[in-house]
Amino acid sequence: MNVKAKKHLGQNFLTDKNVVKRILLAANVTKNDLVVEVGPGRGILTKELAKSAKKVIAVELDARLIPLLKEELRDFPNVEIIHADALHFTPPSAPYKLVANLPYYISSPLLNHFIKEQFLARGNPPISATVMLQKEVAEKLCAAPPNMNVLACNIQPFGTATYEFTVKRGAFNPIPKVDSAVTHIEIYQRPLVKDYDAYSALVSAGFSQKRKQLW
């Protein structure tokens, strides 16, 4: 079954198996792990996750891809395929690791949904998150002082973000206009910030005017 990428969904299907192997190493998936994969696409990463993990929950928005995924993964009973919008997906109650090859336009909202919002709502954030992002976004996420930004300030109170490796645009079909990068976020058991509302207000104020220094 040949399913063409939809531009409005930001679809760029990963085709490079070497990149898949490196993602698995970065995520440190073991036979004891429950993995939530967002955006399985054609299932190239899902299949390898299924070989390594105890169970994989693959959340896919595009209804066209569901039959393809079921066919590709028919030999893996430990894979559960869910047709849903990941931004409205309720994470499992059991401990899990998040792995995702994210469409660029939902990168920040999805990280906020699974990490920040789960912490604040006393939900269930992942043990870790290993995600493919636009290279520029990955660099922002992993930024350290004095080069912090809103995304880094929103996510880093909840975990340590590490830039793992760059993925050249040729690893996808269709080929995107920019390079990507894989980042790994090791989630804290407790956030570094106790009063997040006050912290968020300070961050918003601090970044509200470009090229101004906050004393």
Rosetta constraint file for C-alpha pairs under 8 A:
AtomPair CA 1 CA 68 HARMONIC 6.48 0.50
AtomPair CA 3 CA 64 HARMONIC 7.21 0.50
AtomPair CA 3 CA 65 HARMONIC 7.12 0.50
AtomPair CA 5 CA 11 HARMONIC 5.30 0.50
AtomPair CA 5 CA 12 HARMONIC 6.53 0.50
AtomPair CA 5 CA 13 HARMONIC 7.42 0.50
AtomPair CA 5 CA 174 HARMONIC 7.24 0.50
AtomPair CA 6 CA 10 HARMONIC 6.63 0.50
AtomPair CA 6 CA 11 HARMONIC 5.67 0.50
AtomPair CA 7 CA 11 HARMONIC 6.05 0.50
AtomPair CA 9 CA 103 HARMONIC 7.10 0.50
AtomPair CA 10 CA 103 HARMONIC 4.98 0.50
AtomPair CA 10 CA 104 HARMONIC 6.58 0.50
AtomPair CA 10 CA 105 HARMONIC 6.94 0.50
AtomPair CA 11 CA 41 HARMONIC 8.00 0.50
AtomPair CA 11 CA 103 HARMONIC 6.14 0.50
AtomPair CA 12 CA 103 HARMONIC 7.59 0.50
AtomPair CA 12 CA 172 HARMONIC 5.73 0.50
AtomPair CA 12 CA 173 HARMONIC 5.50 0.50
AtomPair CA 12 CA 174 HARMONIC 5.50 0.50
AtomPair CA 12 CA 175 HARMONIC 6.85 0.50
AtomPair CA 12 CA 176 HARMONIC 6.77 0.50
AtomPair CA 13 CA 41 HARMONIC 6.25 0.50
AtomPair CA 13 CA 42 HARMONIC 7.04 0.50
AtomPair CA 13 CA 172 HARMONIC 5.29 0.50
AtomPair CA 13 CA 173 HARMONIC 5.15 0.50
AtomPair CA 13 CA 174 HARMONIC 6.85 0.50
AtomPair CA 14 CA 44 HARMONIC 7.26 0.50
AtomPair CA 14 CA 171 HARMONIC 6.02 0.50
AtomPair CA 14 CA 172 HARMONIC 4.49 0.50
AtomPair CA 14 CA 173 HARMONIC 6.50 0.50
AtomPair CA 15 CA 44 HARMONIC 7.20 0.50
AtomPair CA 15 CA 171 HARMONIC 5.73 0.50
AtomPair CA 15 CA 172 HARMONIC 5.44 0.50
AtomPair CA 15 CA 173 HARMONIC 6.72 0.50
AtomPair CA 16 CA 20 HARMONIC 6.70 0.50
AtomPair CA 16 CA 171 HARMONIC 5.06 0.50
AtomPair CA 16 CA 172 HARMONIC 7.14 0.50
AtomPair CA 17 CA 21 HARMONIC 6.37 0.50
AtomPair CA 17 CA 44 HARMONIC 7.73 0.50
AtomPair CA 18 CA 22 HARMONIC 6.40 0.50
AtomPair CA 19 CA 23 HARMONIC 6.20 0.50
AtomPair CA 19 CA 167 HARMONIC 7.33 0.50
AtomPair CA 19 CA 171 HARMONIC 7.73 0.50
AtomPair CA 20 CA 24 HARMONIC 6.36 0.50
AtomPair CA 20 CA 44 HARMONIC 7.66 0.50
AtomPair CA 20 CA 45 HARMONIC 5.85 0.50
AtomPair CA 20 CA 48 HARMONIC 7.73 0.50
AtomPair CA 21 CA 25 HARMONIC 6.40 0.50
AtomPair CA 22 CA 26 HARMONIC 6.18 0.50
AtomPair CA 23 CA 27 HARMONIC 6.09 0.50
AtomPair CA 23 CA 130 HARMONIC 7.44 0.50
AtomPair CA 23 CA 182 HARMONIC 7.24 0.50
AtomPair CA 24 CA 28 HARMONIC 6.07 0.50
AtomPair CA 24 CA 29 HARMONIC 6.33 0.50
AtomPair CA 24 CA 48 HARMONIC 7.89 0.50
AtomPair CA 24 CA 49 HARMONIC 7.21 0.50
AtomPair CA 25 CA 29 HARMONIC 7.34 0.50
AtomPair CA 26 CA 130 HARMONIC 6.94 0.50
AtomPair CA 26 CA 164 HARMONIC 7.06 0.50
AtomPair CA 26 CA 184 HARMONIC 6.70 0.50
AtomPair CA 27 CA 97 HARMONIC 7.86 0.50
AtomPair CA 27 CA 99 HARMONIC 7.20 0.50
AtomPair CA 27 CA 128 HARMONIC 7.67 0.50
AtomPair CA 27 CA 129 HARMONIC 7.43 0.50
AtomPair CA 27 CA 130 HARMONIC 5.52 0.50
AtomPair CA 27 CA 184 HARMONIC 6.98 0.50
AtomPair CA 29 CA 33 HARMONIC 6.33 0.50
AtomPair CA 29 CA 35 HARMONIC 7.97 0.50
AtomPair CA 29 CA 49 HARMONIC 7.48 0.50
AtomPair CA 29 CA 52 HARMONIC 6.21 0.50
AtomPair CA 29 CA 53 HARMONIC 6.02 0.50
AtomPair CA 29 CA 97 HARMONIC 7.98 0.50
AtomPair CA 30 CA 52 HARMONIC 5.67 0.50
AtomPair CA 30 CA 53 HARMONIC 5.28 0.50
AtomPair CA 30 CA 54 HARMONIC 7.44 0.50
AtomPair CA 31 CA 52 HARMONIC 5.65 0.50
AtomPair CA 31 CA 53 HARMONIC 4.44 0.50
AtomPair CA 31 CA 54 HARMONIC 4.84 0.50
AtomPair CA 32 CA 53 HARMONIC 6.35 0.50
AtomPair CA 32 CA 54 HARMONIC 5.32 0.50
AtomPair CA 33 CA 53 HARMONIC 5.22 0.50
AtomPair CA 33 CA 54 HARMONIC 5.30 0.50
AtomPair CA 33 CA 55 HARMONIC 6.82 0.50
AtomPair CA 33 CA 96 HARMONIC 6.53 0.50
AtomPair CA 33 CA 97 HARMONIC 7.16 0.50
AtomPair CA 34 CA 53 HARMONIC 6.41 0.50
AtomPair CA 34 CA 54 HARMONIC 5.81 0.50
AtomPair CA 34 CA 55 HARMONIC 4.94 0.50
AtomPair CA 34 CA 56 HARMONIC 5.97 0.50
AtomPair CA 34 CA 57 HARMONIC 7.78 0.50
AtomPair CA 34 CA 94 HARMONIC 7.92 0.50
AtomPair CA 34 CA 95 HARMONIC 6.98 0.50
AtomPair CA 34 CA 96 HARMONIC 4.79 0.50
AtomPair CA 34 CA 97 HARMONIC 6.37 0.50
AtomPair CA 35 CA 49 HARMONIC 7.81 0.50
AtomPair CA 35 CA 53 HARMONIC 6.92 0.50
AtomPair CA 35 CA 55 HARMONIC 6.26 0.50
AtomPair CA 35 CA 56 HARMONIC 4.75 0.50
AtomPair CA 35 CA 57 HARMONIC 6.18 0.50
AtomPair CA 35 CA 96 HARMONIC 5.39 0.50
AtomPair CA 35 CA 97 HARMONIC 4.82 0.50
AtomPair CA 35 CA 98 HARMONIC 5.87 0.50
AtomPair CA 35 CA 99 HARMONIC 6.93 0.50
AtomPair CA 36 CA 56 HARMONIC 5.85 0.50
AtomPair CA 36 CA 57 HARMONIC 4.77 0.50
AtomPair CA 36 CA 58 HARMONIC 6.01 0.50
AtomPair CA 36 CA 59 HARMONIC 7.43 0.50
AtomPair CA 36 CA 96 HARMONIC 6.72 0.50
AtomPair CA 36 CA 97 HARMONIC 6.17 0.50
AtomPair CA 36 CA 98 HARMONIC 4.94 0.50
AtomPair CA 36 CA 99 HARMONIC 6.20 0.50
AtomPair CA 37 CA 46 HARMONIC 7.35 0.50
AtomPair CA 37 CA 56 HARMONIC 6.95 0.50
AtomPair CA 37 CA 57 HARMONIC 6.06 0.50
AtomPair CA 37 CA 58 HARMONIC 4.74 0.50
AtomPair CA 37 CA 59 HARMONIC 6.15 0.50
AtomPair CA 37 CA 98 HARMONIC 6.01 0.50
AtomPair CA 37 CA 99 HARMONIC 4.85 0.50
AtomPair CA 37 CA 100 HARMONIC 5.33 0.50
AtomPair CA 38 CA 58 HARMONIC 6.05 0.50
AtomPair CA 38 CA 59 HARMONIC 5.00 0.50
AtomPair CA 38 CA 60 HARMONIC 6.50 0.50
AtomPair CA 38 CA 86 HARMONIC 6.61 0.50
AtomPair CA 38 CA 98 HARMONIC 7.73 0.50
AtomPair CA 38 CA 99 HARMONIC 6.62 0.50
AtomPair CA 38 CA 100 HARMONIC 4.79 0.50
AtomPair CA 38 CA 101 HARMONIC 6.88 0.50
AtomPair CA 38 CA 102 HARMONIC 7.18 0.50
AtomPair CA 39 CA 58 HARMONIC 7.25 0.50
AtomPair CA 39 CA 59 HARMONIC 6.08 0.50
AtomPair CA 39 CA 60 HARMONIC 5.14 0.50
AtomPair CA 39 CA 61 HARMONIC 7.31 0.50
AtomPair CA 39 CA 100 HARMONIC 6.27 0.50
AtomPair CA 39 CA 101 HARMONIC 6.11 0.50
AtomPair CA 39 CA 102 HARMONIC 6.44 0.50
AtomPair CA 39 CA 103 HARMONIC 7.93 0.50
AtomPair CA 40 CA 44 HARMONIC 7.59 0.50
AtomPair CA 40 CA 45 HARMONIC 6.89 0.50
AtomPair CA 40 CA 46 HARMONIC 6.06 0.50
AtomPair CA 40 CA 58 HARMONIC 6.16 0.50
AtomPair CA 40 CA 59 HARMONIC 6.94 0.50
AtomPair CA 40 CA 60 HARMONIC 6.26 0.50
AtomPair CA 40 CA 100 HARMONIC 7.60 0.50
AtomPair CA 40 CA 101 HARMONIC 7.43 0.50
AtomPair CA 41 CA 60 HARMONIC 7.15 0.50
AtomPair CA 41 CA 65 HARMONIC 6.67 0.50
AtomPair CA 41 CA 69 HARMONIC 7.83 0.50
AtomPair CA 42 CA 65 HARMONIC 6.81 0.50
AtomPair CA 42 CA 68 HARMONIC 6.90 0.50
AtomPair CA 42 CA 69 HARMONIC 6.18 0.50
AtomPair CA 42 CA 72 HARMONIC 7.96 0.50
AtomPair CA 43 CA 47 HARMONIC 5.96 0.50
AtomPair CA 43 CA 69 HARMONIC 6.01 0.50
AtomPair CA 43 CA 72 HARMONIC 6.92 0.50
AtomPair CA 43 CA 73 HARMONIC 7.57 0.50
AtomPair CA 44 CA 48 HARMONIC 7.05 0.50
AtomPair CA 45 CA 49 HARMONIC 6.18 0.50
AtomPair CA 46 CA 50 HARMONIC 6.08 0.50
AtomPair CA 46 CA 56 HARMONIC 7.60 0.50
AtomPair CA 46 CA 58 HARMONIC 7.33 0.50
AtomPair CA 47 CA 51 HARMONIC 6.51 0.50
AtomPair CA 47 CA 73 HARMONIC 6.59 0.50
AtomPair CA 47 CA 76 HARMONIC 7.89 0.50
AtomPair CA 48 CA 52 HARMONIC 6.47 0.50
AtomPair CA 49 CA 53 HARMONIC 5.80 0.50
AtomPair CA 49 CA 56 HARMONIC 6.98 0.50
AtomPair CA 50 CA 54 HARMONIC 7.32 0.50
AtomPair CA 50 CA 55 HARMONIC 6.61 0.50
AtomPair CA 50 CA 56 HARMONIC 6.07 0.50
AtomPair CA 50 CA 76 HARMONIC 6.70 0.50
AtomPair CA 50 CA 78 HARMONIC 6.62 0.50
AtomPair CA 50 CA 79 HARMONIC 6.48 0.50
AtomPair CA 54 CA 78 HARMONIC 6.76 0.50
AtomPair CA 55 CA 78 HARMONIC 4.77 0.50
AtomPair CA 55 CA 79 HARMONIC 5.90 0.50
AtomPair CA 55 CA 80 HARMONIC 7.81 0.50
AtomPair CA 56 CA 78 HARMONIC 6.27 0.50
AtomPair CA 56 CA 79 HARMONIC 4.76 0.50
AtomPair CA 56 CA 80 HARMONIC 6.20 0.50
AtomPair CA 57 CA 79 HARMONIC 5.93 0.50
AtomPair CA 57 CA 80 HARMONIC 4.79 0.50
AtomPair CA 57 CA 81 HARMONIC 6.01 0.50
AtomPair CA 57 CA 82 HARMONIC 7.16 0.50
AtomPair CA 58 CA 79 HARMONIC 7.13 0.50
AtomPair CA 58 CA 80 HARMONIC 6.11 0.50
AtomPair CA 58 CA 81 HARMONIC 4.84 0.50
AtomPair CA 58 CA 82 HARMONIC 6.00 0.50
AtomPair CA 59 CA 81 HARMONIC 6.19 0.50
AtomPair CA 59 CA 82 HARMONIC 4.85 0.50
AtomPair CA 59 CA 83 HARMONIC 6.00 0.50
AtomPair CA 59 CA 84 HARMONIC 6.07 0.50
AtomPair CA 59 CA 85 HARMONIC 7.45 0.50
AtomPair CA 59 CA 86 HARMONIC 6.37 0.50
AtomPair CA 60 CA 65 HARMONIC 7.58 0.50
AtomPair CA 60 CA 66 HARMONIC 7.34 0.50
AtomPair CA 60 CA 81 HARMONIC 7.49 0.50
AtomPair CA 60 CA 82 HARMONIC 6.24 0.50
AtomPair CA 60 CA 83 HARMONIC 5.11 0.50
AtomPair CA 60 CA 84 HARMONIC 5.83 0.50
AtomPair CA 60 CA 85 HARMONIC 6.98 0.50
AtomPair CA 60 CA 86 HARMONIC 7.43 0.50
AtomPair CA 61 CA 83 HARMONIC 5.64 0.50
AtomPair CA 61 CA 84 HARMONIC 5.04 0.50
AtomPair CA 61 CA 85 HARMONIC 5.12 0.50
AtomPair CA 61 CA 86 HARMONIC 7.27 0.50
AtomPair CA 62 CA 66 HARMONIC 7.26 0.50
AtomPair CA 62 CA 83 HARMONIC 7.37 0.50
AtomPair CA 63 CA 83 HARMONIC 6.63 0.50
AtomPair CA 64 CA 68 HARMONIC 7.57 0.50
AtomPair CA 65 CA 69 HARMONIC 6.05 0.50
AtomPair CA 66 CA 70 HARMONIC 6.20 0.50
AtomPair CA 66 CA 81 HARMONIC 7.45 0.50
AtomPair CA 66 CA 83 HARMONIC 7.00 0.50
AtomPair CA 67 CA 71 HARMONIC 6.22 0.50
AtomPair CA 68 CA 72 HARMONIC 6.09 0.50
AtomPair CA 69 CA 73 HARMONIC 5.88 0.50
AtomPair CA 69 CA 81 HARMONIC 7.70 0.50
AtomPair CA 70 CA 74 HARMONIC 5.63 0.50
AtomPair CA 70 CA 81 HARMONIC 7.47 0.50
AtomPair CA 73 CA 79 HARMONIC 7.35 0.50
AtomPair CA 84 CA 88 HARMONIC 7.63 0.50
AtomPair CA 84 CA 89 HARMONIC 6.80 0.50
AtomPair CA 85 CA 89 HARMONIC 6.26 0.50
AtomPair CA 86 CA 110 HARMONIC 7.34 0.50
AtomPair CA 87 CA 109 HARMONIC 7.32 0.50
AtomPair CA 87 CA 110 HARMONIC 5.88 0.50
AtomPair CA 87 CA 113 HARMONIC 6.33 0.50
AtomPair CA 91 CA 114 HARMONIC 7.69 0.50
AtomPair CA 91 CA 124 HARMONIC 6.54 0.50
AtomPair CA 91 CA 125 HARMONIC 7.67 0.50
AtomPair CA 92 CA 96 HARMONIC 7.57 0.50
AtomPair CA 92 CA 124 HARMONIC 7.28 0.50
AtomPair CA 93 CA 124 HARMONIC 6.24 0.50
AtomPair CA 94 CA 124 HARMONIC 7.94 0.50
AtomPair CA 95 CA 124 HARMONIC 7.62 0.50
AtomPair CA 95 CA 126 HARMONIC 6.61 0.50
AtomPair CA 95 CA 127 HARMONIC 6.56 0.50
AtomPair CA 96 CA 126 HARMONIC 5.30 0.50
AtomPair CA 96 CA 127 HARMONIC 5.89 0.50
AtomPair CA 96 CA 128 HARMONIC 7.77 0.50
AtomPair CA 97 CA 126 HARMONIC 5.21 0.50
AtomPair CA 97 CA 127 HARMONIC 5.35 0.50
AtomPair CA 97 CA 128 HARMONIC 5.16 0.50
AtomPair CA 97 CA 129 HARMONIC 6.07 0.50
AtomPair CA 98 CA 126 HARMONIC 6.01 0.50
AtomPair CA 98 CA 127 HARMONIC 7.71 0.50
AtomPair CA 98 CA 128 HARMONIC 6.15 0.50
AtomPair CA 98 CA 129 HARMONIC 4.53 0.50
AtomPair CA 98 CA 130 HARMONIC 6.21 0.50
AtomPair CA 98 CA 131 HARMONIC 7.78 0.50
AtomPair CA 99 CA 129 HARMONIC 5.84 0.50
AtomPair CA 99 CA 130 HARMONIC 4.86 0.50
AtomPair CA 99 CA 131 HARMONIC 5.64 0.50
AtomPair CA 100 CA 129 HARMONIC 7.97 0.50
AtomPair CA 100 CA 130 HARMONIC 6.53 0.50
AtomPair CA 100 CA 131 HARMONIC 4.73 0.50
AtomPair CA 100 CA 132 HARMONIC 6.21 0.50
AtomPair CA 101 CA 131 HARMONIC 5.82 0.50
AtomPair CA 101 CA 132 HARMONIC 4.63 0.50
AtomPair CA 101 CA 133 HARMONIC 7.07 0.50
AtomPair CA 102 CA 106 HARMONIC 6.94 0.50
AtomPair CA 102 CA 107 HARMONIC 5.96 0.50
AtomPair CA 102 CA 131 HARMONIC 6.89 0.50
AtomPair CA 102 CA 132 HARMONIC 5.84 0.50
AtomPair CA 102 CA 133 HARMONIC 6.11 0.50
AtomPair CA 103 CA 107 HARMONIC 6.56 0.50
AtomPair CA 103 CA 133 HARMONIC 7.66 0.50
AtomPair CA 104 CA 133 HARMONIC 6.33 0.50
AtomPair CA 104 CA 134 HARMONIC 6.01 0.50
AtomPair CA 106 CA 110 HARMONIC 5.81 0.50
AtomPair CA 107 CA 111 HARMONIC 6.30 0.50
AtomPair CA 107 CA 133 HARMONIC 6.65 0.50
AtomPair CA 108 CA 112 HARMONIC 6.16 0.50
AtomPair CA 108 CA 151 HARMONIC 7.18 0.50
AtomPair CA 109 CA 113 HARMONIC 6.08 0.50
AtomPair CA 110 CA 114 HARMONIC 6.21 0.50
AtomPair CA 111 CA 115 HARMONIC 5.79 0.50
AtomPair CA 111 CA 116 HARMONIC 7.36 0.50
AtomPair CA 111 CA 155 HARMONIC 7.65 0.50
AtomPair CA 112 CA 116 HARMONIC 4.84 0.50
AtomPair CA 112 CA 117 HARMONIC 5.90 0.50
AtomPair CA 112 CA 154 HARMONIC 7.75 0.50
AtomPair CA 112 CA 155 HARMONIC 7.21 0.50
AtomPair CA 113 CA 117 HARMONIC 5.05 0.50
AtomPair CA 113 CA 118 HARMONIC 6.62 0.50
AtomPair CA 114 CA 118 HARMONIC 5.75 0.50
AtomPair CA 114 CA 125 HARMONIC 5.81 0.50
AtomPair CA 114 CA 126 HARMONIC 7.17 0.50
AtomPair CA 115 CA 119 HARMONIC 6.27 0.50
AtomPair CA 115 CA 125 HARMONIC 5.23 0.50
AtomPair CA 115 CA 126 HARMONIC 7.07 0.50
AtomPair CA 115 CA 155 HARMONIC 7.36 0.50
AtomPair CA 115 CA 158 HARMONIC 7.10 0.50
AtomPair CA 116 CA 120 HARMONIC 6.24 0.50
AtomPair CA 116 CA 125 HARMONIC 7.93 0.50
AtomPair CA 116 CA 154 HARMONIC 7.42 0.50
AtomPair CA 116 CA 155 HARMONIC 6.65 0.50
AtomPair CA 116 CA 158 HARMONIC 6.98 0.50
AtomPair CA 117 CA 121 HARMONIC 5.91 0.50
AtomPair CA 117 CA 123 HARMONIC 7.81 0.50
AtomPair CA 118 CA 122 HARMONIC 5.90 0.50
AtomPair CA 118 CA 123 HARMONIC 4.43 0.50
AtomPair CA 118 CA 124 HARMONIC 5.56 0.50
AtomPair CA 118 CA 125 HARMONIC 5.20 0.50
AtomPair CA 119 CA 123 HARMONIC 5.93 0.50
AtomPair CA 119 CA 124 HARMONIC 6.96 0.50
AtomPair CA 119 CA 125 HARMONIC 6.21 0.50
AtomPair CA 119 CA 191 HARMONIC 7.72 0.50
AtomPair CA 125 CA 187 HARMONIC 7.93 0.50
AtomPair CA 126 CA 187 HARMONIC 6.94 0.50
AtomPair CA 127 CA 186 HARMONIC 6.75 0.50
AtomPair CA 127 CA 187 HARMONIC 5.54 0.50
AtomPair CA 127 CA 188 HARMONIC 7.93 0.50
AtomPair CA 128 CA 184 HARMONIC 7.19 0.50
AtomPair CA 128 CA 185 HARMONIC 5.52 0.50
AtomPair CA 128 CA 186 HARMONIC 4.63 0.50
AtomPair CA 128 CA 187 HARMONIC 5.23 0.50
AtomPair CA 129 CA 184 HARMONIC 5.72 0.50
AtomPair CA 129 CA 185 HARMONIC 5.02 0.50
AtomPair CA 129 CA 186 HARMONIC 6.69 0.50
AtomPair CA 129 CA 187 HARMONIC 7.57 0.50
AtomPair CA 130 CA 182 HARMONIC 6.90 0.50
AtomPair CA 130 CA 183 HARMONIC 5.70 0.50
AtomPair CA 130 CA 184 HARMONIC 4.35 0.50
AtomPair CA 130 CA 185 HARMONIC 6.30 0.50
AtomPair CA 131 CA 182 HARMONIC 5.56 0.50
AtomPair CA 131 CA 183 HARMONIC 5.52 0.50
AtomPair CA 131 CA 184 HARMONIC 6.54 0.50
AtomPair CA 132 CA 180 HARMONIC 6.64 0.50
AtomPair CA 132 CA 181 HARMONIC 5.57 0.50
AtomPair CA 132 CA 182 HARMONIC 4.39 0.50
AtomPair CA 132 CA 183 HARMONIC 6.50 0.50
AtomPair CA 133 CA 137 HARMONIC 6.29 0.50
AtomPair CA 133 CA 138 HARMONIC 5.72 0.50
AtomPair CA 133 CA 180 HARMONIC 5.53 0.50
AtomPair CA 133 CA 181 HARMONIC 5.47 0.50
AtomPair CA 133 CA 182 HARMONIC 6.29 0.50
AtomPair CA 133 CA 183 HARMONIC 7.56 0.50
AtomPair CA 134 CA 138 HARMONIC 6.21 0.50
AtomPair CA 134 CA 178 HARMONIC 7.14 0.50
AtomPair CA 134 CA 179 HARMONIC 6.37 0.50
AtomPair CA 134 CA 180 HARMONIC 4.34 0.50
AtomPair CA 134 CA 181 HARMONIC 6.12 0.50
AtomPair CA 135 CA 139 HARMONIC 6.24 0.50
AtomPair CA 135 CA 166 HARMONIC 7.03 0.50
AtomPair CA 135 CA 178 HARMONIC 7.58 0.50
AtomPair CA 135 CA 179 HARMONIC 5.67 0.50
AtomPair CA 135 CA 180 HARMONIC 4.29 0.50
AtomPair CA 135 CA 181 HARMONIC 4.79 0.50
AtomPair CA 136 CA 140 HARMONIC 6.38 0.50
AtomPair CA 136 CA 180 HARMONIC 7.86 0.50
AtomPair CA 137 CA 141 HARMONIC 6.13 0.50
AtomPair CA 138 CA 142 HARMONIC 6.28 0.50
AtomPair CA 138 CA 163 HARMONIC 6.87 0.50
AtomPair CA 138 CA 180 HARMONIC 7.96 0.50
AtomPair CA 138 CA 181 HARMONIC 6.18 0.50
AtomPair CA 138 CA 182 HARMONIC 7.26 0.50
AtomPair CA 138 CA 183 HARMONIC 6.46 0.50
AtomPair CA 139 CA 143 HARMONIC 6.02 0.50
AtomPair CA 139 CA 163 HARMONIC 7.16 0.50
AtomPair CA 140 CA 148 HARMONIC 7.40 0.50
AtomPair CA 140 CA 149 HARMONIC 6.67 0.50
AtomPair CA 140 CA 151 HARMONIC 6.78 0.50
AtomPair CA 140 CA 152 HARMONIC 6.25 0.50
AtomPair CA 141 CA 151 HARMONIC 5.82 0.50
AtomPair CA 141 CA 152 HARMONIC 4.58 0.50
AtomPair CA 141 CA 155 HARMONIC 7.51 0.50
AtomPair CA 141 CA 156 HARMONIC 7.91 0.50
AtomPair CA 141 CA 161 HARMONIC 6.93 0.50
AtomPair CA 142 CA 152 HARMONIC 6.47 0.50
AtomPair CA 142 CA 161 HARMONIC 5.26 0.50
AtomPair CA 142 CA 162 HARMONIC 5.90 0.50
AtomPair CA 142 CA 163 HARMONIC 6.24 0.50
AtomPair CA 142 CA 183 HARMONIC 7.96 0.50
AtomPair CA 143 CA 147 HARMONIC 5.94 0.50
AtomPair CA 143 CA 148 HARMONIC 5.48 0.50
AtomPair CA 143 CA 149 HARMONIC 7.50 0.50
AtomPair CA 143 CA 152 HARMONIC 6.38 0.50
AtomPair CA 144 CA 148 HARMONIC 5.62 0.50
AtomPair CA 148 CA 152 HARMONIC 6.14 0.50
AtomPair CA 148 CA 153 HARMONIC 6.84 0.50
AtomPair CA 149 CA 153 HARMONIC 6.15 0.50
AtomPair CA 149 CA 207 HARMONIC 7.57 0.50
AtomPair CA 150 CA 154 HARMONIC 6.07 0.50
AtomPair CA 150 CA 203 HARMONIC 6.97 0.50
AtomPair CA 150 CA 204 HARMONIC 7.67 0.50
AtomPair CA 150 CA 207 HARMONIC 7.07 0.50
AtomPair CA 151 CA 155 HARMONIC 6.30 0.50
AtomPair CA 152 CA 156 HARMONIC 5.56 0.50
AtomPair CA 153 CA 157 HARMONIC 6.88 0.50
AtomPair CA 153 CA 203 HARMONIC 7.19 0.50
AtomPair CA 154 CA 200 HARMONIC 7.67 0.50
AtomPair CA 155 CA 159 HARMONIC 6.81 0.50
AtomPair CA 156 CA 160 HARMONIC 5.98 0.50
AtomPair CA 156 CA 161 HARMONIC 6.73 0.50
AtomPair CA 157 CA 191 HARMONIC 5.59 0.50
AtomPair CA 157 CA 192 HARMONIC 5.01 0.50
AtomPair CA 157 CA 193 HARMONIC 6.17 0.50
AtomPair CA 158 CA 187 HARMONIC 5.90 0.50
AtomPair CA 158 CA 188 HARMONIC 5.66 0.50
AtomPair CA 158 CA 190 HARMONIC 7.20 0.50
AtomPair CA 158 CA 191 HARMONIC 4.78 0.50
AtomPair CA 158 CA 192 HARMONIC 6.54 0.50
AtomPair CA 159 CA 185 HARMONIC 5.86 0.50
AtomPair CA 159 CA 186 HARMONIC 5.28 0.50
AtomPair CA 159 CA 187 HARMONIC 4.09 0.50
AtomPair CA 159 CA 188 HARMONIC 5.04 0.50
AtomPair CA 159 CA 191 HARMONIC 7.64 0.50
AtomPair CA 160 CA 185 HARMONIC 5.33 0.50
AtomPair CA 160 CA 186 HARMONIC 5.25 0.50
AtomPair CA 160 CA 187 HARMONIC 6.58 0.50
AtomPair CA 160 CA 188 HARMONIC 7.69 0.50
AtomPair CA 161 CA 183 HARMONIC 6.78 0.50
AtomPair CA 161 CA 184 HARMONIC 5.76 0.50
AtomPair CA 161 CA 185 HARMONIC 4.32 0.50
AtomPair CA 161 CA 186 HARMONIC 6.65 0.50
AtomPair CA 162 CA 183 HARMONIC 5.55 0.50
AtomPair CA 162 CA 184 HARMONIC 5.23 0.50
AtomPair CA 162 CA 185 HARMONIC 6.26 0.50
AtomPair CA 163 CA 181 HARMONIC 7.47 0.50
AtomPair CA 163 CA 182 HARMONIC 6.49 0.50
AtomPair CA 163 CA 183 HARMONIC 4.62 0.50
AtomPair CA 163 CA 184 HARMONIC 6.65 0.50
AtomPair CA 164 CA 181 HARMONIC 7.33 0.50
AtomPair CA 164 CA 182 HARMONIC 5.48 0.50
AtomPair CA 164 CA 183 HARMONIC 5.17 0.50
AtomPair CA 164 CA 184 HARMONIC 6.65 0.50
AtomPair CA 165 CA 181 HARMONIC 5.67 0.50
AtomPair CA 165 CA 182 HARMONIC 5.56 0.50
AtomPair CA 165 CA 183 HARMONIC 7.35 0.50
AtomPair CA 166 CA 179 HARMONIC 7.29 0.50
AtomPair CA 166 CA 180 HARMONIC 5.98 0.50
AtomPair CA 166 CA 181 HARMONIC 4.24 0.50
AtomPair CA 166 CA 182 HARMONIC 6.49 0.50
AtomPair CA 167 CA 171 HARMONIC 6.94 0.50
AtomPair CA 167 CA 179 HARMONIC 6.02 0.50
AtomPair CA 167 CA 180 HARMONIC 4.91 0.50
AtomPair CA 167 CA 181 HARMONIC 5.18 0.50
AtomPair CA 167 CA 182 HARMONIC 7.31 0.50
AtomPair CA 168 CA 178 HARMONIC 7.97 0.50
AtomPair CA 168 CA 179 HARMONIC 4.92 0.50
AtomPair CA 168 CA 180 HARMONIC 6.32 0.50
AtomPair CA 169 CA 175 HARMONIC 5.73 0.50
AtomPair CA 169 CA 176 HARMONIC 5.72 0.50
AtomPair CA 169 CA 177 HARMONIC 7.01 0.50
AtomPair CA 169 CA 178 HARMONIC 6.05 0.50
AtomPair CA 169 CA 179 HARMONIC 4.73 0.50
AtomPair CA 169 CA 180 HARMONIC 6.73 0.50
AtomPair CA 170 CA 175 HARMONIC 5.74 0.50
AtomPair CA 170 CA 176 HARMONIC 7.88 0.50
AtomPair CA 171 CA 175 HARMONIC 7.42 0.50
AtomPair CA 172 CA 176 HARMONIC 7.14 0.50
AtomPair CA 193 CA 199 HARMONIC 7.27 0.50
AtomPair CA 195 CA 199 HARMONIC 6.34 0.50
AtomPair CA 196 CA 200 HARMONIC 5.83 0.50
AtomPair CA 197 CA 201 HARMONIC 6.19 0.50
AtomPair CA 198 CA 202 HARMONIC 6.30 0.50
AtomPair CA 199 CA 203 HARMONIC 6.26 0.50
AtomPair CA 200 CA 204 HARMONIC 6.09 0.50
AtomPair CA 201 CA 205 HARMONIC 6.13 0.50
AtomPair CA 202 CA 206 HARMONIC 5.97 0.50
AtomPair CA 203 CA 207 HARMONIC 6.21 0.50
AtomPair CA 204 CA 208 HARMONIC 5.83 0.50
AtomPair CA 205 CA 209 HARMONIC 7.86 0.50
AtomPair CA 206 CA 214 HARMONIC 6.27 0.50
